[in-house]
Amino acid sequence: MTKEETLAKIDGQVKNNPCVIYMKGTPTMPQCGYSSRASQAMIDTGEKFAFVNVLADPDIFQYLPFYQDWPTFPQIYIDGELAGGCDITLELAASGELLRMMKAANEKHAASSAAE
């Protein structure tokens, strides 16, 4: 895939999933500590989220850092916006804000899906 095609694919994933984490590995089998901690914080909210294993898609691994000019993994997107990486996600979780953000994004997506 070209860079433009990959960025369009990423854009679709971000916009079609209320909460998504781009991580090394999967939530049940993380392949790095940062991805493990960030995905666990998301799991702990009890809210639904999607994930993309960047190690399984070399194009996404290569081009995701260009999508929002964020050079590292994991990357967490909530309601179409970059929430941040591991450290920011853990701070949001500790304050209760991660749960609030994910819940609001999931409710908004469910409401818009029901309206269609």
Backbone as CSV, one residue per row, in Angstrom:
resi,resn,N_x,N_y,N_z,CA_x,CA_y,CA_z,C_x,C_y,C_z
1,MET,0.835,-1.187,0.000,0.000,0.000,0.000,0.877,1.247,0.000
2,THR,0.364,2.271,-0.625,1.090,3.536,-0.603,0.858,4.233,0.742
3,LYS,1.639,5.249,0.987,1.464,6.028,2.217,0.050,6.609,2.273
4,GLU,-0.417,7.169,1.161,-1.746,7.790,1.116,-2.840,6.760,1.359
5,GLU,-2.727,5.583,0.759,-3.720,4.521,0.963,-3.739,4.070,2.425
6,THR,-2.556,3.935,2.993,-2.464,3.506,4.393,-3.039,4.554,5.319
7,LEU,-2.737,5.824,5.085,-3.281,6.896,5.916,-4.809,6.958,5.791
8,ALA,-5.335,6.685,4.600,-6.796,6.649,4.408,-7.397,5.470,5.179
9,LYS,-6.709,4.332,5.189,-7.168,3.161,5.950,-7.194,3.486,7.446
10,ILE,-6.126,4.102,7.941,-6.053,4.492,9.350,-7.181,5.467,9.674
11,ASP,-7.402,6.445,8.806,-8.447,7.437,9.018,-9.811,6.756,9.146
12,GLY,-10.059,5.770,8.314,-11.319,5.025,8.391,-11.444,4.277,9.704
13,GLN,-10.354,3.649,10.147,-10.386,2.920,11.418,-10.664,3.867,12.580
14,VAL,-10.006,5.017,12.576,-10.165,5.993,13.664,-11.587,6.551,13.680
15,LYS,-12.136,6.832,12.509,-13.464,7.446,12.440,-14.602,6.443,12.631
16,ASN,-14.361,5.167,12.336,-15.421,4.159,12.434,-15.424,3.395,13.750
17,ASN,-14.458,3.642,14.604,-14.388,3.004,15.911,-14.356,4.094,16.978
18,PRO,-15.319,4.096,17.906,-15.344,5.160,18.903,-14.073,5.204,19.752
19,CYS,-13.490,4.032,20.021,-12.264,3.942,20.817,-11.372,2.898,20.157
20,VAL,-10.146,3.283,19.835,-9.232,2.339,19.198,-7.818,2.580,19.697
21,ILE,-7.120,1.484,19.927,-5.718,1.557,20.314,-4.881,0.882,19.232
22,TYR,-3.866,1.585,18.779,-2.851,1.023,17.884,-1.716,0.594,18.788
23,MET,-1.451,-0.701,18.813,-0.516,-1.232,19.790,0.356,-2.332,19.192
24,LYS,1.404,-2.642,19.899,2.252,-3.776,19.536,1.668,-5.003,20.221
25,GLY,1.100,-5.889,19.408,0.434,-7.071,19.926,-1.060,-6.836,20.037
26,THR,-1.686,-7.585,20.935,-3.123,-7.493,21.164,-3.360,-7.267,22.655
27,PRO,-4.562,-6.841,23.040,-4.813,-6.658,24.469,-4.574,-7.932,25.294
28,THR,-4.845,-9.093,24.719,-4.623,-10.345,25.457,-3.198,-10.867,25.330
29,MET,-2.484,-10.403,24.320,-1.086,-10.813,24.109,-0.246,-9.608,23.690
30,PRO,-0.083,-8.630,24.576,0.709,-7.445,24.215,2.173,-7.824,23.987
31,GLN,2.808,-7.081,23.081,4.194,-7.371,22.719,5.171,-6.326,23.248
32,CYS,4.685,-5.381,24.047,5.581,-4.437,24.707,4.901,-3.899,25.958
33,GLY,5.696,-3.443,26.886,5.176,-2.985,28.161,4.247,-1.792,28.053
34,TYR,4.584,-0.840,27.192,3.744,0.354,27.039,2.376,-0.026,26.487
35,SER,2.365,-0.885,25.473,1.096,-1.342,24.905,0.305,-2.126,25.945
36,SER,0.995,-2.922,26.741,0.333,-3.708,27.784,-0.352,-2.801,28.803
37,ARG,0.364,-1.793,29.296,-0.204,-0.903,30.316,-1.354,-0.063,29.760
38,ALA,-1.195,0.444,28.550,-2.251,1.280,27.968,-3.504,0.453,27.674
39,SER,-3.334,-0.719,27.098,-4.508,-1.543,26.795,-5.183,-2.015,28.080
40,GLN,-4.407,-2.304,29.116,-4.999,-2.719,30.387,-5.809,-1.585,30.999
41,ALA,-5.327,-0.361,30.878,-6.090,0.792,31.376,-7.425,0.897,30.646
42,MET,-7.413,0.608,29.338,-8.655,0.651,28.566,-9.576,-0.504,28.971
43,ILE,-9.010,-1.686,29.150,-9.804,-2.840,29.593,-10.455,-2.539,30.940
44,ASP,-9.699,-1.929,31.835,-10.183,-1.650,33.188,-11.383,-0.712,33.221
45,THR,-11.613,0.057,32.140,-12.782,0.933,32.109,-14.062,0.120,31.949
46,GLY,-13.944,-1.085,31.387,-15.126,-1.889,31.101,-15.818,-1.486,29.810
47,GLU,-15.279,-0.482,29.132,-15.865,-0.008,27.877,-15.298,-0.788,26.697
48,LYS,-16.092,-0.856,25.621,-15.649,-1.530,24.408,-14.622,-0.665,23.686
49,PHE,-13.654,-1.339,23.055,-12.699,-0.630,22.201,-12.151,-1.592,21.162
50,ALA,-11.683,-1.021,20.069,-11.055,-1.794,19.004,-9.546,-1.690,19.168
51,PHE,-8.839,-2.609,18.553,-7.380,-2.524,18.571,-6.843,-2.896,17.201
52,VAL,-5.664,-2.372,16.906,-4.932,-2.724,15.694,-3.526,-3.109,16.134
53,ASN,-3.134,-4.327,15.774,-1.785,-4.814,16.068,-0.856,-4.292,14.976
54,VAL,-0.066,-3.278,15.308,0.800,-2.647,14.303,1.909,-3.597,13.836
55,LEU,2.210,-4.602,14.635,3.243,-5.569,14.224,2.729,-6.495,13.127
56,ALA,1.414,-6.631,13.013,0.815,-7.498,11.998,0.570,-6.759,10.687
57,ASP,0.756,-5.451,10.668,0.521,-4.653,9.457,1.686,-3.689,9.268
58,PRO,2.678,-4.100,8.470,3.872,-3.266,8.292,3.573,-1.866,7.755
59,ASP,2.547,-1.726,6.934,2.209,-0.403,6.400,1.710,0.521,7.516
60,ILE,0.842,0.008,8.362,0.362,0.826,9.479,1.517,1.127,10.425
61,PHE,2.356,0.143,10.696,3.515,0.356,11.566,4.377,1.501,11.020
62,GLN,4.578,1.510,9.705,5.439,2.520,9.085,4.794,3.895,9.031
63,TYR,3.499,3.955,8.701,2.876,5.249,8.405,2.020,5.843,9.516
64,LEU,1.629,5.067,10.533,0.817,5.626,11.612,1.471,6.847,12.268
65,PRO,2.789,6.854,12.479,3.394,8.049,13.098,3.140,9.350,12.321
66,PHE,2.824,9.253,11.037,2.552,10.445,10.229,1.098,10.908,10.348
67,TYR,0.209,10.028,10.818,-1.231,10.332,10.832,-1.535,11.547,11.703
68,GLN,-1.021,11.574,12.912,-1.219,12.719,13.800,0.114,13.247,14.331
69,ASP,1.181,12.938,13.617,2.522,13.388,13.998,2.861,12.940,15.426
70,TRP,2.602,11.660,15.698,2.888,11.051,17.004,3.820,9.883,16.726
71,PRO,5.076,9.947,17.149,6.085,8.994,16.681,6.099,7.617,17.346
72,THR,5.382,7.451,18.458,5.539,6.206,19.216,4.240,5.406,19.297
73,PHE,4.378,4.165,19.744,3.241,3.283,19.999,3.213,2.987,21.487
74,PRO,2.061,2.799,22.066,0.735,2.779,21.453,0.201,4.186,21.171
75,GLN,-0.851,4.215,20.348,-1.590,5.449,20.098,-3.062,5.149,20.343
76,ILE,-3.699,5.975,21.156,-5.094,5.771,21.515,-5.926,6.905,20.927
77,TYR,-6.977,6.513,20.198,-7.898,7.479,19.600,-9.273,7.267,20.205
78,ILE,-9.870,8.362,20.660,-11.208,8.325,21.245,-12.057,9.370,20.547
79,ASP,-13.164,8.924,20.002,-14.084,9.810,19.268,-13.357,10.546,18.146
80,GLY,-12.497,9.823,17.440,-11.810,10.378,16.280,-10.617,11.261,16.583
81,GLU,-10.311,11.440,17.858,-9.213,12.327,18.256,-8.107,11.537,18.944
82,LEU,-6.875,11.939,18.715,-5.745,11.322,19.401,-5.808,11.695,20.878
83,ALA,-5.961,10.675,21.727,-5.958,10.917,23.177,-4.522,10.947,23.677
84,GLY,-3.660,10.130,23.071,-2.259,10.120,23.457,-1.673,8.731,23.422
85,GLY,-0.546,8.604,24.101,0.147,7.335,24.192,-0.039,6.729,25.570
86,CYS,0.915,5.934,25.986,0.803,5.205,27.245,0.704,6.135,28.449
87,ASP,1.650,7.051,28.601,1.679,7.898,29.799,0.403,8.722,29.944
88,ILE,-0.038,9.329,28.863,-1.251,10.144,28.904,-2.462,9.273,29.225
89,THR,-2.520,8.086,28.640,-3.637,7.174,28.892,-3.685,6.771,30.362
90,LEU,-2.518,6.494,30.938,-2.485,6.123,32.357,-2.908,7.296,33.244
91,GLU,-2.518,8.516,32.880,-2.954,9.701,33.631,-4.468,9.878,33.523
92,LEU,-5.008,9.703,32.308,-6.453,9.813,32.109,-7.189,8.748,32.917
93,ALA,-6.634,7.547,32.947,-7.263,6.458,33.707,-7.259,6.767,35.199
94,ALA,-6.154,7.261,35.705,-6.032,7.551,37.130,-7.014,8.628,37.579
95,SER,-7.306,9.571,36.704,-8.213,10.666,37.051,-9.681,10.316,36.812
96,GLY,-9.932,9.170,36.160,-11.298,8.800,35.811,-11.739,9.349,34.470
97,GLU,-10.907,10.178,33.862,-11.251,10.818,32.590,-11.293,9.810,31.434
98,LEU,-10.448,8.794,31.463,-10.443,7.796,30.385,-11.798,7.106,30.308
99,LEU,-12.330,6.689,31.442,-13.648,6.063,31.470,-14.702,7.013,30.922
100,ARG,-14.691,8.264,31.370,-15.677,9.235,30.912,-15.597,9.428,29.397
101,MET,-14.370,9.576,28.883,-14.170,9.803,27.446,-14.623,8.597,26.625
102,MET,-14.222,7.397,27.052,-14.578,6.188,26.304,-16.083,5.941,26.347
103,LYS,-16.679,6.128,27.510,-18.124,5.931,27.653,-18.884,6.906,26.752
104,ALA,-18.490,8.167,26.763,-19.148,9.177,25.928,-18.996,8.843,24.447
105,ALA,-17.805,8.406,24.027,-17.580,8.067,22.622,-18.412,6.862,22.214
106,ASN,-18.472,5.849,23.067,-19.268,4.655,22.749,-20.751,4.985,22.693
107,GLU,-21.235,5.815,23.616,-22.650,6.206,23.607,-22.987,7.029,22.371
108,LYS,-22.106,7.937,22.003,-22.314,8.764,20.811,-22.373,7.879,19.560
109,HIS,-21.460,6.930,19.465,-21.428,6.023,18.305,-22.689,5.163,18.264
110,ALA,-23.113,4.650,19.413,-24.318,3.814,19.467,-25.556,4.615,19.050
111,ALA,-25.626,5.865,19.494,-26.761,6.718,19.155,-26.786,7.027,17.664
112,SER,-25.620,7.300,17.083,-25.577,7.612,15.646,-25.838,6.365,14.816
113,SER,-25.405,5.197,15.294,-25.674,3.939,14.589,-27.162,3.612,14.637
114,ALA,-27.806,3.867,15.775,-29.237,3.592,15.919,-30.075,4.515,15.046
115,ALA,-29.569,5.720,14.811,-30.306,6.706,14.015,-30.253,6.401,12.521
116,GLU,-29.289,5.568,12.121,-29.109,5.292,10.674,-30.117,4.292,10.169
